[in-house]
């Protein structure tokens, strides 16, 4: 009788041991699955959960809106924000960086012309009295390749040490870029080292005014046209 009880007791221990082993195996399997899935989600690059949604626009001109977001999650680490364009399946088809350092300044707008959406990259760059202002108006294809609709650049010097100050070209460029800016909403900018971006509820617009015209001692009349202001400025720095 005692031997039978001992046999039952040992059998019970074996069954209990098997139960706990199986339970631990199930727990370990369930713990590993989310970790693996999280890694795959991170590698997929589908926009990121922390991105700021700016809006939607048909930038590929195929009748389907793309999603526009801004990623500022690593700006303290990299000093850079990223504008992202995602297709209707959540795949990133275009990344546009904008850095806080002077060399990385960038501004990108959503420009709508005749009911068609475009991206407008505008970079008015100034260093040591030399200005290089350029813009590119473009759409993209499904792979993110830029399809240029218009682009232009001007170079000028505001120190008076050289004669590169073409009033006609500067006035024409000013008028043209403002035609586009009047039809645009800012998506992302790091000009002057300050980050700015629109959201779905708060749209930012800008205008080019050649702000350096007003930083010196040149005096203008109230009704002066841009060309007249440029001429006075040039004469004053000679």
Backbone as numpy.savetxt, mean C-alpha at the origin, in Angstrom:
# Nx Ny Nz CAx CAy CAz Cx Cy Cz
-9.45 -69.02 44.68 -10.28 -67.82 44.68 -9.41 -66.56 44.68
-8.37 -66.57 45.50 -7.47 -65.43 45.59 -6.75 -65.24 44.26
-6.35 -66.40 43.63 -5.64 -66.28 42.34 -6.56 -65.67 41.28
-7.84 -66.04 41.34 -8.80 -65.50 40.36 -8.96 -63.99 40.54
-9.03 -63.53 41.79 -9.15 -62.10 42.08 -7.91 -61.35 41.59
-6.73 -61.97 41.84 -5.48 -61.33 41.39 -5.47 -61.21 39.87
-5.95 -62.23 39.19 -5.99 -62.22 37.73 -6.91 -61.11 37.21
-8.07 -60.98 37.85 -9.01 -59.91 37.45 -8.42 -58.54 37.71
-7.69 -58.42 38.83 -7.10 -57.11 39.18 -6.04 -56.70 38.16
-5.17 -57.68 37.75 -4.15 -57.38 36.74 -4.76 -57.04 35.40
-5.83 -57.76 35.04 -6.52 -57.49 33.79 -7.12 -56.09 33.77
-7.66 -55.66 34.93 -8.22 -54.31 35.04 -7.15 -53.25 34.86
-5.97 -53.49 35.46 -4.86 -52.54 35.31 -4.45 -52.39 33.85
-4.42 -53.52 33.15 -4.01 -53.50 31.74 -5.02 -52.70 30.91
-6.32 -52.93 31.18 -7.35 -52.21 30.42 -7.30 -50.71 30.69
-7.10 -50.32 31.97 -7.00 -48.90 32.33 -5.80 -48.26 31.64
-4.67 -49.01 31.62 -3.46 -48.49 30.99 -3.68 -48.26 29.50
-4.35 -49.21 28.84 -4.64 -49.08 27.41 -5.54 -47.87 27.14
-6.52 -47.67 28.02 -7.46 -46.55 27.85 -6.73 -45.21 27.90
-5.84 -45.02 28.90 -5.12 -43.76 29.03 -4.15 -43.54 27.88
-3.52 -44.62 27.40 -2.60 -44.50 26.26 -3.33 -44.02 25.02
-4.52 -44.62 24.77 -5.32 -44.22 23.61 -5.79 -42.78 23.74
-6.21 -42.38 24.93 -6.68 -41.01 25.16 -5.58 -40.00 24.91
-4.38 -40.29 25.37 -3.25 -39.37 25.19 -2.90 -39.25 23.71
-2.99 -40.37 22.98 -2.70 -40.33 21.55 -3.68 -39.43 20.83
-4.97 -39.52 21.15 -5.98 -38.67 20.53 -5.74 -37.21 20.84
-5.39 -36.92 22.11 -5.13 -35.53 22.50 -3.95 -34.98 21.74
-2.87 -35.75 21.59 -1.70 -35.29 20.87 -2.02 -35.03 19.40
-2.84 -35.91 18.79 -3.20 -35.72 17.39 -4.00 -34.45 17.21
-4.96 -34.17 18.09 -5.79 -32.97 17.99 -4.98 -31.71 18.22
-3.95 -31.76 19.02 -3.11 -30.59 19.29 -2.26 -30.24 18.09
-1.79 -31.22 17.33 -0.91 -30.98 16.20 -1.63 -30.38 15.00
-2.88 -30.74 14.80 -3.58 -30.33 13.59 -3.68 -28.82 13.43
-4.15 -28.07 14.45 -4.24 -26.61 14.29 -2.91 -25.95 14.02
-1.83 -26.45 14.63 -0.51 -25.87 14.41 -0.11 -26.00 12.95
-0.34 -27.22 12.38 0.00 -27.43 10.98 -0.84 -26.55 10.08
-2.14 -26.44 10.34 -3.01 -25.62 9.52 -2.65 -24.15 9.60
-2.27 -23.71 10.79 -1.89 -22.31 10.95 -0.67 -22.00 10.10
0.29 -22.91 10.06 1.47 -22.70 9.24 1.14 -22.62 7.78
0.21 -23.46 7.30 -0.18 -23.44 5.90 -0.90 -22.14 5.56
-1.76 -21.66 6.47 -2.46 -20.40 6.23 -1.48 -19.25 6.09
-0.45 -19.25 6.93 0.53 -18.17 6.89 1.30 -18.19 5.58
1.60 -19.40 5.06 2.36 -19.50 3.83 1.51 -19.16 2.62
0.19 -19.31 2.74 -0.67 -19.11 1.58 -0.67 -17.66 1.11
-0.46 -16.70 2.03 -0.38 -15.29 1.67 -1.66 -14.75 1.08
-2.76 -14.95 1.75 -4.04 -14.51 1.20 -4.52 -13.19 1.80
-3.58 -12.34 2.18 -3.97 -11.01 2.61 -3.73 -10.75 4.08
-3.84 -11.76 4.91 -3.58 -11.58 6.33 -4.78 -11.07 7.07
-4.99 -11.58 8.29 -6.17 -11.20 9.06 -6.06 -9.78 9.62
-4.82 -9.24 9.70 -4.65 -7.92 10.29 -4.66 -6.79 9.29
-4.85 -7.08 7.99 -4.82 -6.04 6.98 -6.04 -5.12 7.11
-5.84 -3.86 6.77 -6.90 -2.86 6.82 -7.56 -2.79 5.44
-8.84 -3.03 5.40 -9.57 -3.01 4.13 -9.88 -1.56 3.75
-9.41 -1.17 2.56 -9.67 0.18 2.07 -10.92 0.22 1.21
-11.09 -0.81 0.38 -12.26 -0.84 -0.49 -12.10 -1.86 -1.59
-12.90 -1.71 -2.63 -12.92 -2.65 -3.75 -12.96 -1.86 -5.05
-12.29 -2.39 -6.09 -12.28 -1.73 -7.39 -11.92 -2.74 -8.47
-12.41 -2.51 -9.67 -12.11 -3.40 -10.79 -10.84 -2.91 -11.48
-9.71 -3.28 -10.93 -8.43 -2.81 -11.45 -7.92 -3.65 -12.61
-8.51 -4.82 -12.83 -8.14 -5.67 -13.97 -9.10 -5.48 -15.15
-10.13 -4.69 -14.95 -11.10 -4.38 -16.01 -11.74 -5.63 -16.60
-12.04 -6.59 -15.71 -12.70 -7.81 -16.15 -14.12 -7.93 -15.62
-14.61 -6.86 -15.00 -15.96 -6.87 -14.47 -16.08 -7.40 -13.05
-14.96 -7.80 -12.45 -14.95 -8.33 -11.08 -14.06 -7.45 -10.21
-14.58 -6.97 -9.09 -13.81 -6.10 -8.22 -12.70 -6.85 -7.50
-11.55 -6.19 -7.39 -10.47 -6.68 -6.54 -10.58 -6.01 -5.16
-10.03 -6.67 -4.16 -10.01 -6.14 -2.80 -8.70 -5.38 -2.57
-8.80 -4.21 -1.93 -7.63 -3.38 -1.68 -7.42 -3.26 -0.17
-6.23 -3.65 0.30 -5.93 -3.60 1.73 -4.57 -2.96 1.96
-4.34 -2.55 3.20 -3.04 -2.03 3.63 -2.56 -2.84 4.82
-1.31 -3.27 4.76 -0.69 -4.04 5.84 0.35 -3.16 6.54
0.07 -2.80 7.80 1.03 -2.00 8.58 1.52 -2.79 9.79
1.36 -4.11 9.75 1.65 -4.94 10.91 3.14 -4.97 11.28
4.03 -4.71 10.30 5.46 -4.79 10.56 6.15 -3.44 10.36
5.39 -2.36 10.44 5.98 -1.07 10.09 7.06 -0.64 11.10
6.90 -1.00 12.36 7.93 -0.64 13.35 9.21 -1.44 13.11
9.05 -2.66 12.65 10.21 -3.53 12.41 10.90 -3.20 11.09
10.12 -3.00 10.01 10.70 -2.83 8.68 10.65 -1.39 8.18
9.94 -0.50 8.90 9.74 0.89 8.45 9.07 0.93 7.08
8.15 -0.02 6.86 7.52 -0.13 5.56 6.08 -0.62 5.69
5.18 0.01 4.95 3.79 -0.45 4.84 3.62 -1.07 3.46
2.62 -1.96 3.32 2.41 -2.66 2.07 0.96 -2.50 1.62
0.79 -2.00 0.41 -0.53 -1.99 -0.23 -0.70 -3.31 -0.98
-1.86 -3.96 -0.79 -2.10 -5.25 -1.43 -3.37 -5.20 -2.26
-3.30 -5.83 -3.43 -4.47 -6.02 -4.28 -4.73 -7.53 -4.34
-5.96 -7.93 -3.97 -6.31 -9.35 -3.93 -7.44 -9.64 -4.90
-7.36 -10.81 -5.56 -8.43 -11.18 -6.48 -9.63 -11.72 -5.70
-10.67 -12.17 -6.42 -11.91 -12.57 -5.77 -11.78 -13.89 -5.00
-10.62 -14.59 -5.17 -10.36 -15.80 -4.40 -9.44 -15.54 -3.22
-9.06 -14.29 -3.02 -8.21 -13.94 -1.88 -6.73 -14.03 -2.14
-6.32 -14.25 -3.39 -4.90 -14.33 -3.72 -4.32 -12.94 -3.96
-3.15 -12.68 -3.41 -2.50 -11.40 -3.62 -1.92 -11.36 -5.03
-2.36 -10.40 -5.84 -1.83 -10.29 -7.20 -0.91 -9.09 -7.37
-0.90 -8.19 -6.37 0.01 -7.05 -6.43 0.35 -6.59 -5.02
1.64 -6.34 -4.78 2.11 -5.73 -3.54 2.86 -4.46 -3.89
2.53 -3.38 -3.21 3.17 -2.09 -3.45 3.72 -1.56 -2.13
5.06 -1.57 -1.96 5.64 -1.10 -0.70 5.70 0.43 -0.64
5.67 0.94 0.59 5.84 2.38 0.83 6.64 2.52 2.12
7.84 3.06 2.02 8.72 3.16 3.17 8.65 4.50 3.86
9.01 4.51 5.14 9.03 5.75 5.90 10.30 6.56 5.65
11.39 5.87 5.29 12.64 6.56 4.96 12.47 7.32 3.65
13.21 8.44 3.51 13.03 9.33 2.36 13.08 8.60 1.02
14.06 7.73 0.86 14.24 7.03 -0.40 13.08 6.09 -0.72
12.30 5.72 0.28 11.20 4.78 0.07 9.82 5.40 0.05
9.75 6.74 0.11 8.44 7.39 0.11 7.66 6.99 -1.14
6.38 6.79 -0.95 5.54 6.38 -2.06 4.09 6.78 -1.76
3.35 7.11 -2.80 1.93 7.40 -2.67 1.19 6.73 -3.82
0.13 6.02 -3.48 -0.67 5.32 -4.48 -2.14 5.67 -4.26
-2.83 5.97 -5.36 -4.22 6.39 -5.32 -5.07 5.45 -6.17
-6.35 5.41 -5.86 -7.34 4.79 -6.73 -7.96 5.90 -7.56
-7.77 5.84 -8.87 -8.23 6.88 -9.77 -9.30 6.30 -10.70
-10.45 6.94 -10.75 -11.55 6.47 -11.58 -11.80 7.45 -12.71
-11.64 6.96 -13.95 -11.78 7.80 -15.14 -12.78 7.13 -16.08
-13.83 7.84 -16.43 -14.86 7.29 -17.33 -15.35 5.93 -16.85
-15.60 5.84 -15.55 -16.12 4.63 -14.90 -15.14 3.45 -14.92
-13.88 3.70 -15.22 -12.86 2.66 -15.16 -11.88 2.96 -14.03
-11.50 1.92 -13.28 -10.60 2.09 -12.14 -9.15 1.89 -12.55
-8.29 2.76 -12.02 -6.85 2.69 -12.25 -6.12 2.92 -10.93
-4.87 2.51 -10.90 -3.98 2.90 -9.82 -3.13 4.07 -10.31
-2.93 5.04 -9.43 -2.09 6.19 -9.74 -0.96 6.23 -8.72
0.24 5.98 -9.19 1.43 6.09 -8.32 2.05 7.46 -8.56
2.10 8.26 -7.51 2.61 9.63 -7.66 3.71 9.88 -6.63
4.89 10.26 -7.12 6.03 10.48 -6.24 6.69 11.82 -6.55
6.32 12.87 -5.81 7.00 14.16 -5.92 8.23 14.16 -5.00
9.39 13.93 -5.56 10.62 13.73 -4.77 11.49 14.98 -4.84
11.91 15.45 -3.67 12.74 16.64 -3.60 13.92 16.39 -2.67
15.16 16.71 -3.15 16.34 16.57 -2.30 17.38 17.61 -2.71
17.85 18.36 -1.74 18.89 19.36 -1.92 18.57 20.32 -3.08
17.31 20.72 -3.15 16.92 21.70 -4.17 16.57 21.11 -5.52
16.79 19.82 -5.69 16.43 19.17 -6.95 15.09 18.46 -6.80
14.20 18.72 -7.74 12.89 18.07 -7.74 12.79 17.07 -8.88
12.30 15.89 -8.56 11.98 14.89 -9.59 10.57 14.41 -9.27
9.62 14.89 -10.05 8.22 14.54 -9.83 7.78 13.59 -10.96
7.23 12.45 -10.58 6.76 11.54 -11.62 5.48 10.84 -11.19
4.70 10.45 -12.17 3.48 9.70 -11.91 3.33 8.59 -12.94
2.57 7.59 -12.57 2.18 6.53 -13.51 0.75 6.15 -13.23
-0.07 6.19 -14.27 -1.47 5.77 -14.20 -1.56 4.42 -14.89
-2.08 3.41 -14.17 -2.05 2.07 -14.76 -3.16 1.18 -14.20
-3.54 0.20 -14.99 -4.37 -0.90 -14.52 -3.45 -2.11 -14.40
-4.00 -3.27 -14.02 -3.19 -4.49 -13.90 -3.94 -5.65 -14.54
-3.18 -6.69 -14.90 -3.83 -7.91 -15.36 -3.97 -8.87 -14.19
-4.42 -10.10 -14.47 -4.69 -11.06 -13.40 -3.43 -11.50 -12.66
-2.25 -11.27 -13.25 -0.98 -11.61 -12.59 -0.34 -10.40 -11.91
-1.01 -9.25 -11.99 -0.48 -8.05 -11.35 0.45 -7.24 -12.22
0.60 -7.61 -13.49 1.45 -6.85 -14.40 0.83 -5.49 -14.69
1.63 -4.44 -14.64 1.12 -3.09 -14.86 0.86 -2.82 -16.34
-0.31 -2.28 -16.62 -0.67 -1.88 -17.97 -0.79 -0.36 -17.96
0.19 0.33 -18.52 0.33 1.77 -18.37 -0.66 2.51 -19.26
-1.41 3.42 -18.66 -2.33 4.28 -19.40 -1.71 5.65 -19.67
-0.88 6.13 -18.73 -0.22 7.42 -18.90 0.90 7.52 -17.86
1.95 8.23 -18.20 3.02 8.50 -17.24 3.81 9.72 -17.70
4.43 10.39 -16.74 5.21 11.59 -17.06 6.16 11.88 -15.91
7.17 12.69 -16.20 8.15 13.09 -15.18 8.70 14.46 -15.53
8.94 15.26 -14.50 9.65 16.53 -14.67 10.81 16.59 -13.68
11.85 17.29 -14.10 13.00 17.56 -13.23 13.25 19.06 -13.22
13.55 19.59 -12.03 13.78 21.03 -11.93 14.65 21.30 -10.71
15.20 22.51 -10.68 16.06 22.93 -9.58 15.55 24.25 -9.02
15.42 24.34 -7.68 14.86 25.55 -7.08 15.91 26.35 -6.30
17.20 26.06 -6.56 18.26 26.79 -5.85 18.73 28.02 -6.61
18.46 28.07 -7.92 18.96 29.18 -8.73 20.37 28.97 -9.22
21.01 27.89 -8.82 22.39 27.64 -9.22 22.49 27.10 -10.65
21.41 26.49 -11.12 21.36 26.00 -12.50 20.06 26.49 -13.12
19.99 26.39 -14.46 18.85 26.95 -15.18 17.73 25.94 -15.41
17.76 24.78 -14.76 16.73 23.78 -15.02 15.46 24.13 -14.26
14.63 24.90 -14.92 13.38 25.38 -14.32 12.45 25.75 -15.47
11.89 24.74 -16.13 11.06 24.94 -17.31 9.62 25.21 -16.88
9.21 26.47 -16.93 7.90 26.88 -16.44 6.77 26.20 -17.19
6.88 26.11 -18.51 5.82 25.50 -19.31 5.62 24.03 -18.93
6.71 23.29 -18.81 6.62 21.87 -18.45 6.09 21.69 -17.03
6.54 22.54 -16.12 6.11 22.42 -14.73 4.63 22.74 -14.57
4.16 23.74 -15.30 2.75 24.10 -15.23 1.88 23.01 -15.87
2.34 22.48 -16.99 1.59 21.42 -17.67 1.51 20.17 -16.80
2.62 19.80 -16.17 2.64 18.64 -15.29 1.70 18.85 -14.11
1.75 20.03 -13.52 0.89 20.38 -12.38 -0.58 20.21 -12.74
-0.96 20.74 -13.91 -2.37 20.65 -14.32 -2.78 19.20 -14.57
-1.89 18.43 -15.17 -2.23 17.05 -15.52 -2.36 16.18 -14.28
-1.41 16.28 -13.35 -1.49 15.42 -12.16 -2.71 15.80 -11.33
-3.08 17.06 -11.31 -4.26 17.46 -10.54 -5.56 17.01 -11.20
-5.56 16.85 -12.51 -6.73 16.25 -13.18 -6.96 14.84 -12.65
-5.86 14.11 -12.48 -5.98 12.74 -11.96 -6.31 12.73 -10.48
-5.65 13.60 -9.71 -5.89 13.63 -8.27 -7.33 14.04 -7.94
-7.92 14.89 -8.79 -9.31 15.29 -8.58 -10.27 14.11 -8.69
-9.82 13.05 -9.36 -10.65 11.85 -9.55 -10.15 10.67 -8.73
-9.36 10.98 -7.70 -8.67 9.92 -6.97 -8.94 9.95 -5.48
-8.77 8.79 -4.87 -8.78 8.63 -3.41 -7.44 8.01 -3.01
-6.82 8.58 -2.00 -5.54 8.05 -1.53 -5.71 6.65 -0.96
-4.87 5.72 -1.41 -4.86 4.38 -0.85 -3.80 4.25 0.24
-2.58 4.69 -0.07 -1.48 4.61 0.89 -0.43 5.64 0.54
0.11 6.31 1.57 1.18 7.28 1.35 2.11 7.30 2.55
3.40 7.47 2.25 4.40 7.68 3.31 5.21 8.95 3.04
4.66 9.86 2.28 5.33 11.13 2.02 5.66 11.85 3.32
6.84 12.47 3.34 7.34 13.19 4.51 7.53 12.27 5.71
7.57 10.97 5.47 7.77 10.01 6.56 6.54 9.78 7.41
5.38 10.27 6.95 4.13 10.10 7.68 3.22 9.13 6.93
2.75 8.10 7.61 1.88 7.13 6.96 0.44 7.63 6.95
-0.21 7.48 5.80 -1.61 7.87 5.65 -2.29 6.89 4.72
-3.54 6.57 5.01 -4.29 5.67 4.14 -5.78 5.90 4.38
-6.55 5.65 3.34 -8.00 5.75 3.47 -8.55 4.46 4.05
-9.79 4.49 4.50 -10.50 3.30 4.91 -11.86 3.32 4.19
-12.65 2.28 4.39 -13.96 2.23 3.75 -14.85 3.38 4.22
-14.63 3.86 5.45 -15.47 4.91 6.02 -14.84 6.30 5.97
-13.56 6.37 5.64 -12.86 7.67 5.66 -11.95 7.77 4.44
-12.37 8.57 3.49 -11.62 8.72 2.25 -10.75 9.97 2.30
-9.50 9.85 1.85 -8.56 10.96 1.84 -8.31 11.40 0.40
-8.37 12.68 0.15 -8.03 13.23 -1.17 -6.92 14.26 -1.01
-6.17 14.46 -2.09 -5.06 15.41 -2.05 -4.98 16.20 -3.36
-4.19 17.27 -3.29 -3.99 18.12 -4.47 -2.52 18.55 -4.49
-1.94 18.61 -5.68 -0.56 19.09 -5.81 -0.56 20.61 -5.90
0.20 21.27 -5.02 0.22 22.73 -4.98 1.62 23.31 -5.13
2.64 22.45 -5.36 4.02 22.93 -5.39 4.29 23.76 -4.13
4.22 23.13 -3.00 4.28 23.83 -1.71 5.58 24.61 -1.52
6.65 24.20 -2.20 7.93 24.91 -2.07 7.84 26.34 -2.62
6.84 26.64 -3.43 6.65 28.00 -3.94 6.44 29.01 -2.81
5.93 28.53 -1.68 5.50 29.43 -0.61 6.41 29.37 0.61
7.56 28.73 0.47 8.45 28.59 1.61 9.53 29.66 1.71
9.61 30.54 0.73 10.65 31.56 0.73 10.08 32.96 0.87
10.77 33.93 0.26 10.35 35.32 0.40 9.76 35.89 -0.89
9.39 35.01 -1.82 8.77 35.48 -3.05 7.33 35.91 -2.77
6.97 37.07 -3.26 5.62 37.59 -3.03 4.78 37.42 -4.29
3.53 37.05 -4.08 2.61 36.85 -5.20 1.38 37.72 -5.02
0.79 38.07 -6.16 -0.49 38.78 -6.12 -1.61 37.75 -5.99
-2.72 38.19 -5.47 -3.85 37.31 -5.20 -4.34 36.57 -6.43
-4.29 37.24 -7.57 -4.84 36.67 -8.80 -3.77 36.07 -9.72
-2.56 35.88 -9.22 -1.49 35.30 -10.04 -1.85 33.87 -10.44
-1.62 33.57 -11.71 -1.77 32.19 -12.17 -0.55 31.39 -11.72
-0.60 30.08 -11.90 0.54 29.24 -11.53 1.77 29.64 -12.33
1.63 29.90 -13.61 2.77 30.29 -14.43 3.39 31.59 -13.94
2.54 32.53 -13.55 3.05 33.81 -13.04 3.79 33.60 -11.72
3.29 32.70 -10.87 3.99 32.40 -9.62 5.33 31.72 -9.89
5.34 30.81 -10.81 6.60 30.13 -11.17 7.61 31.12 -11.74
7.15 32.04 -12.55 8.05 33.04 -13.14 8.63 33.95 -12.06
7.79 34.41 -11.14 8.26 35.25 -10.04 9.26 34.50 -9.15
8.96 33.24 -8.89 9.84 32.44 -8.05 11.20 32.28 -8.73
11.20 31.95 -10.02 12.46 31.78 -10.76 13.26 33.07 -10.77
12.59 34.20 -11.01 13.31 35.47 -11.04 13.88 35.82 -9.68
13.21 35.40 -8.63 13.65 35.74 -7.28 14.87 34.92 -6.83
15.03 33.74 -7.37 16.15 32.89 -6.92 17.39 33.05 -7.82
17.27 33.82 -8.87 18.41 34.03 -9.76 19.45 34.95 -9.14
